[in-house]
Amino acid sequence: MKKYLVTALLLGSLTPLAYACALPKSHYKNVSCTARSGVFLAVKDNGSPVALLDKKGNKTADLFAYDAVLGSEFRSGLLPALKNGKVGYINDKGKTIIAFNYDRMNGNQWARGVRGERIIVKQNRGFGVLDTQGKIIVRPERAISHISDFSQGLATVTASGSTYTIDKNGNRTRQAPNPSPTPEPTPAQGSLPNPSTHLTLTPRQQDGKWGFVDDKGVPMIIYAFDDVRAYSENLAGVRMGDNWGFIDKSGQLVIDFRFHKDGFILDSPKNPELPEPLMFKNGKAWIGNLNNGDKLCINSQGVNVAC
């Protein structure tokens, strides 16, 4: 019987939208799926990378030279890797595409993968933007304390206490950093709405892990998370390790695991209208605090907005 690794799978009578990944047969002891279909990661017992494998279990790249790699961020042919404490990007043959010149980010998610043909990196205690060839689009500066992932060609930058939006070329745009939530479109005649949108899902714990069940108690999203929040506005906060992200009702990860669990100051007197962290209300969710107590929020696309 084949062994499967399933990531946030919608079960039941609806069509699964997240994939079930069949691990190949090989002589490697510890093998896992990556975000790239047909590419697998073999590691030692301590998690150190050993090799990349194809779907037949054959080695396609030797990874012993690297301290760590992030298989979950293997996107657009680039795999984040850590070498001598520095972050760079390699391809599926183990060739360095972007040199190891960048600092690791905090937490288990020490690097970001490609989003919208752009990569967010950290250097000199600040954030910057690269293209997929390593060309600098926004030079990392200490003043830039955060850059969101690119969504629909735009990213939100927080620098020196101000927030603004940039396009893929690094140019500031006139778009306000707090866009109004887009209303859900009405299905055209003859089309069918996504049945999962109106599905009622409730958190449930099993064997120390959290998942979601429907109103009959049938598991709909597997027990894979360390903690969860109830669905609000069709998104649910889910935690794996130290970081929170958000899934939709199909079980797809729509906002990455990049919000640290210790980032909240619960007794801050500011913005009392958003008392519940990681829950969407009027298109916004509170995901952390600045040092001065100001709340940080995102919209449903994961873009930083004013709370």
Buried (B, 14 or more C-beta within 10 A) or exposed (E): EEEEEBBBBBBBEBEEBBBEBEBBEBEBEEBEBBBBEBBBBBBEEEEEBBBBBBEEBEBBBEBEEBBBBBBBBBBBBBBBBBBEEBBBBBBBEBEBBBEBEBBBBEBBBBBBBBBBEBBBBBBBEBBBBBBBEBEEBBEBBEBBBBBBBBBEEBBBBBBEEEBBBBBBEBEEEEEEBBBEBEEEEEEEEEEEEBEBEEBEBEBBEEEEBBBBBBEEEEBBBBBBBBBBBEBBBBBBBBBBEBBBBBBBBBBBBBBBBBBBBEBBBEEBEEBEEBEEBBBBBEBBBBBBBBEEEBBBBBBBBBBBBEB
